[in-house]
Amino acid sequence: MPDQSEFALLSAPDTIQDFLATHIKLPEEPFANDMAQSAFLRRTKSGINELLATQGYFSPTVTFDTQIKKETEIPVIIVDPGPLTHVESVEIEFQGEIAQSDEQQQKKINKWRKAWPLKVGAPFRSADWEEAKSVLLSQVTYEKYAAANIVKSEAVVDKENAQATLHIVIDSGPVFYFGELEITGLERYDAEMIENYRPFRPGDIYRKELMHMFQIALQGIPHFGNVSVNIYPNVSKHEAIPVHVAVTETETQRIAVGGGYSSNNGARAEVNFSNHNFLNRAWQFNTTLRLEQKRQTFFTGVSTLPNQNNVYYSAGASMQRTDIEDLVTVRQRVDTTRTYQTRNLLSQFSLNWQREEKRPDGAINQTVKALALDWRFRHHVVDDPVNIRRGSATEFRLGGGTEFILSDQDFMRMYGRQQNWWPVGKHDVFYLRGEAGYTLAPSRFGIPQEYLFRAGGIQSVRGYNFMSIGVREGNAIVGGRVMATGTAEYTHWFMQNWGAAAFVDAGSAADSIKDMDLFLGYGAGVRWRSPAGPLALDLARGHETGTLRVHFSMVVNF
């Protein structure tokens, strides 16, 4: 259908009609005279030829006609785009140090050539040509060759045969190595705190990914607002290229108020005070009061920043009261922790002392004291920490205490969890989770609930209330010494930020393996990708009870 105004018409095939209509502006008022109309038609013809060339049409025919409209002759611009030009051949050359590189680098070169999108037979369009060159250059500069550039870029078009011959030459330049940091913007803090976060050292081969990781790490601590990490690829300094780090410091003290809701613990309100320069040592001091319907917590603690070995230390004290499944617990706790953490790995040792009052409805109250040493290990490899489509996460925990050292009972708690994500098609995700725990002890009495197990609710067995699967004492459900649960879930993302999930959960918690009864839950839910991570609204049915329950939470991946 021709595109039209009151004073001119544009007629072209459907394949280019919308494109031309977007870029060709037809007159909005009558032409002043024939000369003005002729000038408009000449400009429009020239513009159409240039526009169609960007789309691979290098031999268009543009003619003019007239049409009677409201007893007035108006010009009609008729466009025949001619044949679409296709790629006839592609030649990609490399020169510089990359041309004398090892076998591994040559494999990368072959991979880049294979991944080149404008293959022989593909339509030749200017935008695709420019994008393909840009992607290729970014691949070369991503690692080692920071100063690589395109020294020849030639597209020879044979209009008669509608074919394009492409030739690109990239000069890699020399291999770049990281040098020292050049830091600007620091006022309150020492440069050492930034040095400790960098994932590379002087002399390491340049990789853009490492600079990106460095910037993300600095942005993740509360001391800085804006962070910029970059290099200027000066060939004369390739043996030790300086890394420029620009930061903007934030206020050291902050009070934050927040709220939320989870079907596990109900509505939540909290207030937090933080000081990011505690004792003028860049330590982080936090005090939090969190009030939930089923749990109330007060915490205060301080932690150091990671040193050059990725190790930091923390100490804290907390008080917490919970009322879940007719079990009221009141706990006081102090702890100290040593943490080693990298991008994919966490190893943590902690020592804590706690006093817990256990008040099960309809059963005997008990006060428990324990001094426990804990170890936690977690390793994960995922494509996106917030919205995972591919990856795995493995976690182990081991902790315990003895009545010979400030504990009421000898116990050892063992726990393991495995999670895997697999992409299905272009958008969907299949997820499997399995966890198991066992507490080695003469009995469950004299052990804090933290070192026992209950199941049910989000991240456990949906279709059942939070921590409603365990050992019955009177009218209450308390923790047992053994637990195992698992999940299979399929999520289909039918829009960019909206998806639907179907799932099956199964598991149990009891005081011994022989007492475990399988609890099965299944259902479906809605997913929404928020900036902080996916939100989940699930409707689940508990197979044993037949009860439907709604679960709402932010999806915590690990």
C-alpha positions as CSV (number, residue, x, y, z in Angstrom):
1,M,0.0,0.0,0.0
2,P,1.4,3.4,-0.9
3,D,2.4,5.7,1.9
4,Q,0.7,9.0,1.4
5,S,0.2,12.6,2.6
6,E,-2.3,15.1,1.2
7,F,0.3,16.3,-1.3
8,A,2.5,13.3,-2.4
9,L,2.4,9.5,-2.6
10,L,5.1,6.9,-2.1
11,S,4.7,3.5,-3.7
12,A,7.1,0.6,-3.0
13,P,7.0,-3.1,-2.5
14,D,6.0,-4.3,1.0
15,T,9.6,-5.4,1.7
16,I,10.8,-1.8,1.8
17,Q,7.6,0.2,2.2
18,D,7.7,0.6,6.0
19,F,11.5,1.3,5.9
20,L,11.1,4.1,3.4
21,A,8.0,5.5,5.1
22,T,10.0,5.8,8.3
23,H,12.8,7.8,6.7
24,I,11.2,9.7,3.9
25,K,9.2,12.7,5.0
26,L,6.4,13.6,2.6
27,P,5.2,17.2,2.3
28,E,2.7,18.5,4.8
29,E,1.6,21.4,2.7
30,P,1.1,22.2,-1.0
31,F,4.2,23.0,-3.1
32,A,4.6,26.7,-3.7
33,N,5.2,26.1,-7.5
34,D,6.4,23.5,-10.0
35,M,10.0,24.3,-9.3
36,A,9.6,23.5,-5.6
37,Q,7.9,20.2,-6.5
38,S,10.7,19.3,-8.9
39,A,13.3,20.1,-6.3
40,F,11.5,17.9,-3.7
41,L,11.4,15.0,-6.1
42,R,15.1,15.3,-7.0
43,R,16.0,15.3,-3.3
44,T,13.7,12.4,-2.5
45,K,15.1,10.3,-5.3
46,S,18.7,10.9,-4.1
47,G,17.7,10.1,-0.5
48,I,15.9,6.9,-1.6
49,N,19.0,5.7,-3.5
50,E,21.2,6.3,-0.4
51,L,18.7,4.7,2.0
52,L,18.3,1.6,-0.2
53,A,22.0,1.2,-0.5
54,T,22.2,0.7,3.3
55,Q,19.7,-2.2,2.9
56,G,21.7,-3.9,0.1
57,Y,19.8,-2.5,-2.9
58,F,22.4,-0.8,-5.1
59,S,20.4,-0.7,-8.4
60,P,17.1,0.9,-7.5
61,T,14.8,2.6,-10.0
62,V,12.9,5.6,-8.9
63,T,10.2,7.0,-11.2
64,F,7.5,9.6,-10.9
65,D,3.9,9.6,-11.9
66,T,0.8,11.7,-11.1
67,Q,-2.5,10.8,-9.5
68,I,-5.7,12.8,-9.4
69,K,-6.8,13.5,-5.8
70,K,-9.6,15.9,-5.0
71,E,-9.4,17.3,-8.6
72,T,-5.7,18.0,-8.0
73,E,-2.7,16.3,-9.6
74,I,-0.3,15.1,-6.9
75,P,3.1,13.4,-7.6
76,V,3.6,9.7,-7.0
77,I,7.1,8.4,-6.2
78,I,7.4,4.8,-7.5
79,V,10.3,2.8,-6.2
80,D,11.6,-0.5,-7.6
81,P,14.5,-1.5,-5.3
82,G,16.1,-3.9,-7.8
83,P,17.9,-7.1,-6.7
84,L,19.1,-7.5,-3.1
85,T,22.9,-7.8,-2.9
86,H,24.3,-10.9,-1.3
87,V,27.7,-11.7,0.1
88,E,29.9,-13.4,-2.6
89,S,33.1,-13.9,-0.5
90,V,34.6,-13.0,2.8
91,E,38.3,-12.6,3.6
92,I,39.4,-11.9,7.2
93,E,43.2,-11.4,7.8
94,F,45.2,-10.8,10.9
95,Q,48.6,-9.2,11.3
96,G,50.8,-8.1,14.2
97,E,51.8,-10.4,17.0
98,I,48.6,-12.4,16.8
99,A,49.7,-13.7,13.4
100,Q,52.8,-15.3,15.1
101,S,50.8,-16.6,18.1
102,D,50.6,-20.2,19.5
103,E,48.2,-22.9,18.4
104,Q,45.6,-22.0,21.1
105,Q,45.4,-18.5,19.7
106,Q,45.1,-19.8,16.2
107,K,42.1,-21.8,17.3
108,K,40.5,-18.6,18.6
109,I,41.1,-17.0,15.2
110,N,39.5,-19.9,13.4
111,K,36.6,-19.7,15.9
112,W,36.1,-15.9,15.1
113,R,36.1,-16.6,11.4
114,K,33.6,-19.3,11.8
115,A,31.4,-17.1,13.9
116,W,31.5,-14.2,11.4
117,P,27.7,-13.5,10.8
118,L,27.9,-12.2,7.2
119,K,28.5,-15.5,5.6
120,V,28.6,-16.2,1.9
121,G,25.0,-16.0,0.6
122,A,23.8,-13.7,3.3
123,P,22.1,-10.3,2.4
124,F,24.6,-7.5,2.5
125,R,23.3,-4.5,4.6
126,S,25.4,-1.7,5.9
127,A,24.3,-2.0,9.5
128,D,25.1,-5.7,9.6
129,W,28.5,-5.0,8.0
130,E,29.4,-2.4,10.6
131,E,28.1,-4.5,13.5
132,A,30.0,-7.6,12.3
133,K,33.3,-5.6,12.2
134,S,32.6,-4.1,15.6
135,V,31.9,-7.5,17.2
136,L,35.1,-9.0,15.6
137,L,37.3,-6.2,16.8
138,S,35.8,-6.5,20.4
139,Q,36.6,-10.2,20.4
140,V,40.2,-9.5,19.5
141,T,40.6,-6.7,22.0
142,Y,38.9,-8.7,24.8
143,E,42.1,-10.5,25.7
144,K,45.8,-9.6,25.2
145,Y,45.5,-7.3,22.3
146,A,44.0,-4.1,23.8
147,A,45.2,-1.9,20.9
148,A,44.0,-4.0,18.0
149,N,42.4,-2.0,15.2
150,I,41.0,-2.5,11.7
151,V,43.5,-1.3,9.2
152,K,41.5,-2.3,6.1
153,S,37.8,-2.6,5.7
154,E,36.6,-3.0,2.1
155,A,33.2,-4.0,0.7
156,V,33.3,-4.1,-3.1
157,V,29.8,-4.3,-4.6
158,D,29.2,-5.7,-8.1
159,K,25.9,-4.0,-8.9
160,E,25.4,-5.9,-12.1
161,N,25.5,-9.3,-10.3
162,A,24.2,-8.0,-7.0
163,Q,27.2,-9.4,-5.1
164,A,29.5,-8.0,-2.4
165,T,33.1,-9.0,-1.8
166,L,34.2,-8.4,1.8
167,H,37.8,-7.9,3.0
168,I,38.9,-7.1,6.6
169,V,42.4,-6.8,8.0
170,I,43.0,-6.5,11.7
171,D,46.3,-5.5,13.2
172,S,46.5,-6.9,16.7
173,G,49.4,-4.8,17.9
174,P,51.5,-6.2,20.8
175,V,50.3,-8.2,23.7
176,F,49.4,-6.0,26.7
177,Y,50.2,-6.7,30.3
178,F,48.7,-5.1,33.4
179,G,50.7,-2.4,35.2
180,E,50.1,-0.5,38.4
181,L,46.8,1.1,39.5
182,E,46.4,4.9,39.1
183,I,43.6,5.8,41.6
184,T,41.7,9.1,41.8
185,G,38.9,10.2,44.1
186,L,40.1,8.8,47.4
187,E,39.8,11.1,50.4
188,R,39.0,9.0,53.5
189,Y,40.4,5.6,52.5
190,D,43.8,4.2,51.7
191,A,44.6,2.9,48.2
192,E,45.3,-0.5,49.7
193,M,41.6,-1.3,50.1
194,I,41.2,-0.9,46.3
195,E,44.4,-2.9,45.6
196,N,43.0,-5.8,47.6
197,Y,39.9,-6.1,45.3
198,R,41.7,-6.3,42.0
199,P,41.7,-9.8,40.4
200,F,45.0,-9.3,38.6
201,R,48.5,-8.3,39.5
202,P,51.2,-6.3,37.6
203,G,52.6,-8.5,34.9
204,D,49.4,-10.5,34.2
205,I,48.2,-10.6,30.6
206,Y,45.5,-8.1,29.9
207,R,41.9,-9.3,29.9
208,K,38.9,-7.0,29.7
209,E,36.9,-9.4,31.8
210,L,39.2,-8.9,34.8
211,M,38.7,-5.2,34.6
212,H,35.0,-5.7,34.5
213,M,35.2,-8.0,37.5
214,F,37.3,-5.4,39.3
215,Q,34.7,-2.7,38.7
216,I,31.8,-4.9,39.8
217,A,33.7,-5.8,43.1
218,L,34.3,-2.1,43.9
219,Q,30.7,-1.2,43.1
220,G,29.6,-4.0,45.4
221,I,31.0,-2.4,48.6
222,P,29.2,0.6,50.2
223,H,32.2,2.8,50.4
224,F,31.9,4.0,46.8
225,G,29.1,5.4,44.7
226,N,30.4,5.7,41.2
227,V,33.4,3.5,40.0
228,S,35.2,3.5,36.7
229,V,38.0,1.1,35.7
230,N,39.7,1.4,32.3
231,I,42.9,1.6,30.4
232,Y,44.2,3.8,27.6
233,P,45.8,1.3,25.1
234,N,49.0,3.1,24.5
235,V,51.3,0.7,22.5
236,S,54.4,2.2,24.0
237,K,53.3,1.1,27.5
238,H,52.0,-2.4,26.5
239,E,54.5,-4.2,28.8
240,A,52.9,-2.5,31.9
241,I,49.8,-0.6,31.0
242,P,48.5,1.5,33.9
243,V,44.9,0.8,35.1
244,H,43.0,3.9,35.8
245,V,40.5,3.7,38.7
246,A,38.2,6.6,39.5
247,V,35.9,6.4,42.5
248,T,33.4,8.7,44.2
249,E,33.1,8.1,48.0
250,T,29.8,7.8,49.7
251,E,28.7,9.1,53.1
252,T,30.2,6.9,55.8
253,Q,27.0,6.6,57.9
254,R,23.5,5.7,56.7
255,I,20.1,4.8,58.1
256,A,17.8,2.7,56.0
257,V,14.2,1.7,56.5
258,G,12.6,-1.1,54.5
259,G,9.8,-3.6,54.4
260,G,8.5,-6.6,52.5
261,Y,6.6,-9.8,52.6
262,S,7.3,-13.6,52.4
263,S,4.9,-16.4,52.8
264,N,7.5,-18.1,55.0
265,N,7.7,-15.4,57.7
266,G,4.9,-12.9,56.8
267,A,5.2,-9.2,56.6
268,R,8.5,-7.6,57.4
269,A,9.7,-4.1,58.6
270,E,13.3,-3.3,59.4
271,V,15.6,-0.4,60.2
272,N,19.3,-0.5,59.7
273,F,22.2,1.7,60.8
274,S,25.5,1.3,59.0
275,N,28.9,3.0,59.3
276,H,31.3,2.1,56.5
277,N,34.4,3.7,58.1
278,F,34.2,2.3,61.6
279,L,37.1,3.3,63.8
280,N,38.5,5.1,60.7
281,R,39.7,1.8,59.3
282,A,37.1,1.3,56.5
283,W,35.5,-1.5,58.6
284,Q,31.8,-2.0,58.2
285,F,29.6,-1.7,61.3
286,N,25.9,-2.7,61.0
287,T,23.0,-2.7,63.4
288,T,19.7,-4.1,62.2
289,L,16.3,-4.4,63.8
290,R,14.0,-6.7,61.7
291,L,10.4,-7.4,62.7
292,E,8.6,-10.2,60.9
293,Q,5.3,-11.8,61.9
294,K,7.0,-15.1,62.8
295,R,10.5,-13.9,63.6
296,Q,12.0,-10.8,65.2
297,T,15.8,-10.2,65.1
298,F,18.2,-7.7,66.5
299,F,21.8,-7.9,65.2
300,T,24.9,-5.8,65.6
301,G,28.3,-6.6,64.1
302,V,31.5,-5.4,62.5
303,S,33.5,-6.8,59.6
304,T,36.8,-6.0,57.9
305,L,37.4,-5.6,54.2
306,P,39.1,-8.4,52.3
307,N,42.9,-8.4,52.3
308,Q,45.1,-9.2,49.3
309,N,44.4,-12.9,49.9
310,N,40.6,-12.4,49.7
311,V,40.1,-13.0,53.4
312,Y,38.1,-10.9,55.8
313,Y,36.9,-11.3,59.4
314,S,33.7,-10.4,61.2
315,A,32.2,-10.5,64.7
316,G,28.7,-10.0,65.8
317,A,26.0,-10.5,68.4
318,S,22.3,-11.1,67.9
319,M,19.0,-11.8,69.7
320,Q,16.2,-13.5,67.9
321,R,12.7,-14.7,68.7
322,T,10.7,-17.0,66.5
323,D,7.2,-18.5,66.7
324,I,6.8,-21.1,64.0
325,E,4.5,-24.1,64.1
326,D,3.7,-23.6,67.8
327,L,7.4,-23.6,68.7
328,V,8.7,-20.4,70.3
329,T,12.4,-20.0,70.5
330,V,14.4,-17.2,72.1
331,R,18.1,-17.1,71.2
332,Q,21.1,-15.0,72.2
333,R,24.2,-15.5,70.1
334,V,27.8,-14.2,69.7
335,D,30.1,-15.3,66.9
336,T,33.3,-14.6,65.1
337,T,34.0,-15.6,61.5
338,R,36.9,-15.9,59.0
339,T,35.8,-15.8,55.4
340,Y,37.7,-16.5,52.2
341,Q,35.7,-15.4,49.1
342,T,36.3,-15.1,45.4
343,R,33.9,-14.7,42.5
344,N,32.9,-18.4,42.5
345,L,34.0,-19.8,45.8
346,L,33.3,-19.2,49.5
347,S,35.0,-20.9,52.4
348,Q,34.0,-19.9,55.9
349,F,35.0,-20.9,59.5
350,S,33.1,-19.5,62.4
351,L,32.9,-20.0,66.2
352,N,29.7,-19.1,68.0
353,W,28.2,-19.4,71.4
354,Q,24.5,-19.4,71.8
355,R,21.8,-19.8,74.4
356,E,18.4,-20.9,73.3
357,E,15.1,-21.2,75.1
358,K,12.8,-23.7,73.4
359,R,9.1,-23.5,74.3
360,P,7.0,-26.0,72.4
361,D,3.3,-25.7,73.0
362,G,2.0,-28.6,75.1
363,A,5.5,-30.0,75.8
364,I,8.4,-29.3,78.2
365,N,10.4,-26.1,77.9
366,Q,14.1,-26.4,77.6
367,T,17.1,-24.1,77.7
368,V,20.1,-25.1,75.6
369,K,23.6,-23.7,75.5
370,A,26.3,-24.6,72.9
371,L,29.7,-23.5,71.7
372,A,29.9,-24.6,68.1
373,L,32.6,-24.5,65.4
374,D,31.3,-24.4,61.9
375,W,32.7,-24.7,58.4
376,R,30.8,-23.8,55.2
377,F,31.9,-24.3,51.6
378,R,30.1,-23.1,48.5
379,H,31.2,-23.2,44.9
380,H,29.1,-21.9,42.0
381,V,29.5,-21.4,38.3
382,V,26.5,-19.5,36.7
383,D,25.9,-17.4,33.6
384,D,24.1,-14.6,35.6
385,P,23.9,-14.5,39.4
386,V,20.6,-12.7,39.3
387,N,18.8,-14.5,36.5
388,I,20.4,-17.9,36.0
389,R,19.8,-20.0,32.9
390,R,22.9,-22.2,33.0
391,G,25.1,-23.2,35.9
392,S,25.5,-25.2,39.1
393,A,26.0,-24.5,42.8
394,T,27.4,-26.9,45.4
395,E,27.3,-26.3,49.2
396,F,28.6,-28.2,52.2
397,R,28.3,-27.4,55.9
398,L,29.8,-29.1,58.9
399,G,29.4,-27.9,62.5
400,G,29.3,-29.2,66.0
401,G,30.1,-28.9,69.7
402,T,30.9,-31.0,72.7
403,E,29.7,-31.1,76.2
404,F,33.3,-30.9,77.3
405,I,33.5,-27.3,76.0
406,L,30.5,-25.1,77.0
407,S,27.9,-27.3,75.2
408,D,25.0,-29.2,76.8
409,Q,25.3,-32.1,74.2
410,D,27.8,-33.7,71.9
411,F,26.7,-33.2,68.3
412,M,27.9,-32.9,64.7
413,R,25.7,-31.5,62.0
414,M,26.4,-32.4,58.3
415,Y,24.6,-30.7,55.4
416,G,24.9,-30.7,51.6
417,R,23.1,-29.1,48.8
418,Q,23.3,-29.3,45.0
419,Q,21.6,-27.1,42.5
420,N,21.7,-27.2,38.7
421,W,20.2,-25.1,35.9
422,W,19.9,-26.0,32.3
423,P,18.6,-23.8,29.4
424,V,15.8,-25.2,27.3
425,G,15.3,-23.6,23.9
426,K,15.9,-19.8,23.7
427,H,14.1,-18.8,26.9
428,D,13.2,-21.7,29.2
429,V,15.0,-23.1,32.2
430,F,14.9,-26.5,33.9
431,Y,16.1,-26.5,37.5
432,L,16.9,-29.4,39.9
433,R,17.7,-29.0,43.6
434,G,18.6,-31.6,46.2
435,E,19.6,-31.2,49.8
436,A,20.3,-33.6,52.7
437,G,21.3,-33.2,56.3
438,Y,22.1,-35.3,59.3
439,T,23.0,-34.4,62.9
440,L,25.1,-37.0,64.7
441,A,24.1,-37.0,68.4
442,P,22.7,-39.3,71.1
443,S,19.4,-37.4,70.8
444,R,17.9,-34.2,69.6
445,F,17.6,-32.8,73.1
446,G,20.3,-30.3,74.2
447,I,21.0,-29.2,70.6
448,P,20.0,-25.7,69.3
449,Q,17.3,-25.7,66.6
450,E,19.9,-24.2,64.2
451,Y,21.7,-27.5,64.2
452,L,18.6,-29.6,63.7
453,F,16.3,-29.8,60.7
454,R,12.7,-28.9,59.7
455,A,11.3,-28.7,56.2
456,G,8.4,-27.1,54.3
457,G,7.8,-23.8,52.6
458,I,9.8,-21.8,50.0
459,Q,13.1,-23.4,49.0
460,S,12.0,-26.6,50.6
461,V,8.6,-28.4,50.1
462,R,5.9,-26.1,48.8
463,G,2.3,-27.0,49.6
464,Y,3.2,-27.1,53.3
465,N,3.7,-24.3,55.8
466,F,7.1,-23.0,56.6
467,M,9.0,-25.6,58.8
468,S,5.8,-27.6,59.3
469,I,7.6,-30.9,58.6
470,G,9.6,-32.2,61.5
471,V,9.3,-33.9,64.8
472,R,6.2,-33.4,66.9
473,E,6.6,-32.4,70.6
474,G,3.2,-31.7,72.1
475,N,1.4,-29.4,69.6
476,A,4.6,-28.1,68.2
477,I,6.9,-29.1,65.3
478,V,10.5,-29.1,66.3
479,G,13.7,-29.9,64.5
480,G,14.9,-33.5,64.0
481,R,18.3,-35.0,63.3
482,V,17.7,-36.0,59.6
483,M,16.3,-34.2,56.5
484,A,16.2,-34.6,52.8
485,T,14.3,-32.5,50.2
486,G,14.4,-32.0,46.4
487,T,12.9,-29.9,43.7
488,A,12.3,-30.2,39.9
489,E,11.1,-27.0,38.3
490,Y,10.5,-25.8,34.7
491,T,10.2,-22.1,33.9
492,H,8.9,-20.8,30.6
493,W,9.6,-17.1,29.9
494,F,6.9,-16.0,27.5
495,M,7.9,-12.3,27.8
496,Q,11.2,-10.6,28.6
497,N,10.3,-10.2,32.2
498,W,7.3,-12.5,32.7
499,G,7.3,-16.2,33.0
500,A,5.4,-19.2,34.3
501,A,6.7,-22.2,36.3
502,A,5.6,-25.7,37.1
503,F,7.2,-27.6,39.9
504,V,7.4,-30.7,42.1
505,D,8.9,-30.7,45.6
506,A,9.4,-33.7,47.8
507,G,11.1,-34.4,51.1
508,S,10.9,-35.0,54.8
509,A,12.5,-34.2,58.2
510,A,12.4,-36.5,61.2
511,D,14.5,-37.7,64.1
512,S,15.8,-40.8,62.3
513,I,15.8,-42.1,58.8
514,K,13.3,-44.9,59.6
515,D,10.8,-42.3,60.8
516,M,10.9,-40.2,57.6
517,D,7.7,-40.1,55.6
518,L,7.7,-38.6,52.1
519,F,5.9,-35.3,51.7
520,L,5.0,-34.4,48.1
521,G,4.1,-30.9,46.9
522,Y,3.4,-29.7,43.3
523,G,1.9,-26.7,41.6
524,A,2.5,-23.8,39.3
525,G,3.4,-20.1,39.6
526,V,4.2,-16.8,38.0
527,R,7.7,-15.3,37.7
528,W,8.6,-11.6,37.3
529,R,12.2,-10.5,36.7
530,S,12.7,-7.5,39.0
531,P,15.9,-5.5,39.1
532,A,16.9,-7.4,42.3
533,G,16.0,-10.8,41.0
534,P,13.0,-12.9,40.1
535,L,9.8,-12.7,42.2
536,A,7.8,-15.9,42.6
537,L,4.1,-16.3,43.3
538,D,3.3,-20.0,43.5
539,L,0.1,-22.0,44.1
540,A,1.1,-25.4,45.5
541,R,-0.9,-28.5,46.7
542,G,0.3,-30.7,49.5
543,H,-0.3,-34.2,48.3
544,E,-0.7,-35.7,51.8
545,T,-3.2,-33.0,53.0
546,G,-4.8,-31.9,49.8
547,T,-4.4,-28.3,51.0
548,L,-3.7,-25.5,48.5
549,R,-1.2,-22.9,49.7
550,V,0.1,-19.7,48.1
551,H,3.9,-19.0,48.4
552,F,5.3,-15.6,47.6
553,S,9.0,-14.6,47.8
554,M,12.0,-13.4,45.9
555,V,13.7,-16.3,44.3
556,V,17.0,-16.9,46.1
557,N,19.3,-18.9,43.8
558,F,21.9,-19.9,46.4
